[in-house]
């Protein structure tokens, strides 16, 4: 699913993690690292929330972080999962956030 973000947006982006085509079972996860191409790094369970109702992780983005995204460009989201048993696996198909330019760069 393509993700679109406008510079200056502040909200939590829903992310469904799949490994080998199957949704990841949250009970088997110790940590998840979410890294955006511009240097934003957030961890589950510290900063990122999980919603068992929809099976999505919610990656919070601040206005300051999205203002740093390239105008009318994109940023790549890389995800690595550390399982309870100690194995670490990266998601093979990285997502890209399409970024729309904002006229104002004032944080509200």
N, C-alpha and C positions, 0 to 999 in steps of 0.2 A: 504494500500500500504506500503510495507516494506521500511524503510528509511535506507540508508547506508551512513556512514560518515567515512572518513579517518582522523586519527589524523593529525592536521595541516591544515585541510581544512578551508577555509574562504569563506562563501557565505550565501545567504538567502535561507532557506529550505521552499518550498511551503507546506502549511498546509491547508487542507480543513476541516472545522469544521462542524460536523453533530451532531445534538441533536435529539434523537428519530428517527434516520434514515434520517432526512431532513437537507439540508444545512442551516446554520444559516443566517438569513437576516441581513446584515451589518447595515442597518438603524435602527434596533432594539437594537443594541449593544452600551453600554456605555463604557465598558472596557473588555479586555480579558487578563487573566494571563496565561503565558506559563512558566512552571517550568520543568527543566530537572533534573534528579536524582542526578547530581553532584553539585547542588546548583545554576545553572544558572536560573535566573528569569528575564523574559522580559515581558513588557506590551504593549498592543495595546490601544491607538494609539501612545504612546510615542516612543517606540523603534521598534515596529513591524508594518509593512506596510500592507495595504489591497489592492488587485487588483480586481476591479469590473469586469474586462474582463474575468477572469477565476474563480472568487469567492474564491481565496486562500489568506490566510494570509502568509506573508513572514517573517519568523523568522530568523533574522541575527545571524550568529555564527562567532566568531573571531577565528584566529589561536590559540591564547592562550586558549580560551575556549575548543576547540576540542582537544588540546594537553592534557587537564586535563581529557578527557574521558578515561575509562579503555581500554587498548590495547586488541584487539581481544575479546572484551566484548560487553556490550550494556548499554544504558542509557534509562530510561523511561521518556516519555514526558507526563506531566499532564496538562490539560487545564481546566480553569474555566472561565465562561462567566458571566459578570454582564450586565443585560439588562437595558434599559432606565427606565423601571418601578421600578427598584431596586432589582428584583429577581436575585439570583446568582445560576447558575447550572454548575456542573462539567460534562465534557464529560465522559461517563461511560467506554468506551473502550479506554484505554490508548495505545498510540503508543510506540514502542521501536525503538531506533536508534541502528543498528548494527554498531560497531566501528572496523575499520581495523587499525592495527598497522602501524606506520610510522618508517622508518629507521632513518631519521633525525628528530631532535626536535628543529631545528633552525627556528625562525620566519622570513619569507621572507619579 
